[in-house]
Amino acid sequence: MFRTPLTLFRTLAIAEAISWTLLITGLILRATVDWAWAVSIGGGIHGFVFLAYGVTAVLVAKNQRWKAGATAIAIVSTIIPYATIPAELWLHRTGRLEGAWRREETDDPRDAAWHDRLMRWFLRKPWILGLLLVVGVVTVFAVLLILGPPGGRD
């Protein structure tokens, strides 16, 4: 399904933008017709996709060997409504999303690092990697739900 870093990153960038729409719609519904539950639903979806996009940005940045600046732009873009779309377009236009998953070692000296070997092992077992990432995102999401919404309860 996500045969390249581009397809995974683009999918999550679009999902993040859609989740902003759900959150903003929920906020409008709460303010206009007092449907507080709309924020709970839109906010919950947005929070989950926000975390998933962040994990995806880090994974793709590592695979594509982005420098800190490009990685920071990808991650920070999730904080600004709809910014993941122009960030993805910029990353794609500048060639940072080109290429395949790095499943095999190359002559590049960076491939010898333990974290690169570990990443390649997981990339060769995408179901394990996917499951691990989903469990991680769900765990962080659940902890954040237990801690409560930002700014306290209404």
Secondary structure, DSSP 8 states (H G I E B T S, - for coil): ---SHHHHHHHHHHHHHHHHHHHHHHHHHHHHH--HHHHHHHHHHHHHHHHHHHHHHHHHHHHHT--HHHHHHHHHTTTSTTTHHHHHHHHHHTTTT-S----S--S-GGGGSHHHHHHHHHHTSHHHHHHHHHHHHHHHHHHHHHH-STT---
